[in-house]
Amino acid sequence: MVKEKTGIHQQDQSQTTDTYELVLFNDDFNTFDFVIEALIEVCALDTVQAEQITLIVHYKGKCGVVTGTFTELKPLYHEMINRGLTVSIE
């Protein structure tokens, strides 16, 4: 019988630490339509994805929008902030 290895290899750990997520938070100021439009324009989401994320943010308080490297997410973060939305890179 062969034992399976159960742990994360060192190489796998380094790959996961390079991935970040742009997280959108709920606010009481922006309309659903405005948030949906921003997600479509800034994050290149389709309409259905943007609507679903907006509903999740409304009911849960936050939702991950897109994943990528910090360098990839930084321009998206700044554009969302410029539009008055509350986001973070986690």
N, C-alpha and C positions, 0 to 999 in steps of 0.2 A: 504494500500500500504506500502511495506517495503522499507526503504531507504538502499541503498548499501553503505558500507564504501568505501571511495575513498582515501586513504592515504597509506603510507607504514608503516607497523607495525614496532615497534622497533626491533623485532626479525629479520625481513626481512632485515633491514638496516645493522645489524651486519654481516649477511651472505654475503651481497654484498661487504662489505669492505674487506673481506678476499680473494677475487678473484682478481687476477692480470692477465695481458696479456703480453706475450713476443711479442714485436713489432720489425719487421725487417725493416731497412731503406735502401733506394737505395744508391748505390755508383758507381763510374766510374771505379772500379778496377777489381772486380770479374766477371767472366763469368756466363752466365745463367746456364751452366752445373755444375759449381762448387757450385753455390747457391742451385740448385735443389738437388745435391748430399748431401750437408750439411743438408738440411731440412729433407731429407729421413733418414739419419744416426743419426742425433742428436735429431730431434723432432719426429721421428717415423711416419712420414707422408707417404702416398702412393704417387706414381709417379704423378698422376693427381693433387692431392692437392698441391704438391710441385711446379709443373709447373704453376698452377693457381696463387699461392701466388707470385711466382717470376714475373709473368707478371703484377700483381697488383702493386707490389713494383716498377717495372720499370716505369709504367705509372702514378701511384699516388704518389710515393715517399716513401710510407711506407705501411705496412699491419700487422695486428695482426696474429700471427702464432698459438700459443696455449694459453690456459688459465689454471690457477691453482693457488695454493697457492704460496706465495713468496718462501717458502722452496722448493717446487717442481720445480719452474722455475729457481732458482739460478744456479744449475748445467748446465742447458741448456744454460743459458746466458753466463756462463764462457766458455763453449765449443765453442759457436758461436763466441765469441770474440777471442778465441785462433785461430780460423780458419780465422780471419781477416774480419769478417762480423760486420756490425754496427747494434746493437740491444739494446733495453732497456726493462726494466720491468716497466709497467705502471699500 
